[in-house]
Amino acid sequence: MISFSRLQLSQKAQYEDILFACPPRSCEYSFANLYLWGRQEAAFFPGCVGFFSHFYGKSVYPYPIGTGNRRAVLDAILDDAKSRGIPCRFTSLTQAETQELESWFPGRFLFRPDRDGFDYVYSIDDLADLKGRKFQKKRNHVHKFNNEHPDCQSVPLEKENLPQAREMVDKWFRQRLAEDPHGDYLLEQIALSRAFRHFESLGLEGLMLVENGQVLAVTMASRLSKNTMDVHFEKAQEDVDGAYAAVNCEFARHLRMMHPELEFLNREDDMGLPGLRQAKLSYQPHHMEEKYCAYLAEGLHEQDDVENTLGSLLRG
């Protein structure tokens, strides 16, 4: 079996050398996401990284990345799945990778788009400027916020003000749990706690909106590729109208000023939630980072088995 293990901070440079040599990837491959959420384990191969995840009772292999011999990595993963006695299921494939997998293993895999997992990728210029009729409502929302909060300032996150930002985030979770005592916020709380604790080591960047010493909103991101940042967290006071729209716009402006080489902001997926999907679409994504799942077809004889298995995989 392959010796998969959780990525360590000491492996960040090694991992990102491989990641950044690839075409742009979906948010699952961000080192920060891998480290903060801890849902995936990794194994290094020459010029490649393979992944394994066992979560909510499902074992999957996020598709390997790298410019090395990925065919050899896939062969090793197929053997690993057989050794573990589990189905070989790949997730987070690009459309090109479904074609690659099919060319290497003709007829052995079934493929299905994971629409609920598609990443929303936005032009930084679009989010920073909100130009044109398609952004009129968003622009009005930000203008209203600015008029109602003339003393609000955009403050980049740094080591000295992280405790202030964390206080606001902790308050956000307390309010949510008070409204929904059975809400499942534990994993996100753990991930955010790690983000604050290892902010600099993870290469995170962020911004907070501050009015008279009070934090109204916080956002946090990291580099996903040479031209793309991945937004991991965004929290705002629920009773402050327009705070989410304002911090989104201000962070795009901040990134454009600090990193002119950046073109895109990946704001991750909508998890199939109708309200979140509507909100993300309303910001007019530049493109969607599509993701596909692949399931080894051997042993699936009935169409119902195929539908049920892939449906379970995509929902998981």
Stockholm file with secondary structure:
# STOCKHOLM 1.0

chainA/1-316         MISFSRLQLSQKAQYEDILFACPPRSCEYSFANLYLWGRQEAAFFPGCVGFFSHFYGKSVYPYPIGTGNRRAVLDAILDDAKSRGIPCRFTSLTQAETQELESWFPGRFLFRPDRDGFDYVYSIDDLADLKGRKFQKKRNHVHKFNNEHPDCQSVPLEKENLPQAREMVDKWFRQRLAEDPHGDYLLEQIALSRAFRHFESLGLEGLMLVENGQVLAVTMASRLSKNTMDVHFEKAQEDVDGAYAAVNCEFARHLRMMHPELEFLNREDDMGLPGLRQAKLSYQPHHMEEKYCAYLAEGLHEQDDVENTLGSLLRG
#=GR chainA/1-316 SS CCCCBCCCGGGHHHHHHHHTTSSCCCGGGCHHHHHHHCCEEEEEETTEEEEEEEETTEEEEECCEESSCHHHHHHHHHHHHHHHTCCCEEEEECHHHHHHHHHHSTTTEEEEECGGGCEEEEEHHHHHHCCSGGGHHHHHHHHHHHHHCTTCEEEECCGGGHHHHHHHHHHHHHHHHHHCTTCCCHHHHHHHHHHHHTTTTTTCEEEEEEETTEEEEEEEEEEEETTEEEEEEEEECTTSTTHHHHHHHHHHHHHHHHCTTCCEEECCCCTTCHHHHHHHHTTCCSEEECCEEEEECTTCCSHHHHHHHHHHHHHC
#=GC SS_cons         CCCCBCCCGGGHHHHHHHHTTSSCCCGGGCHHHHHHHCCEEEEEETTEEEEEEEETTEEEEECCEESSCHHHHHHHHHHHHHHHTCCCEEEEECHHHHHHHHHHSTTTEEEEECGGGCEEEEEHHHHHHCCSGGGHHHHHHHHHHHHHCTTCEEEECCGGGHHHHHHHHHHHHHHHHHHCTTCCCHHHHHHHHHHHHTTTTTTCEEEEEEETTEEEEEEEEEEEETTEEEEEEEEECTTSTTHHHHHHHHHHHHHHHHCTTCCEEECCCCTTCHHHHHHHHTTCCSEEECCEEEEECTTCCSHHHHHHHHHHHHHC
//
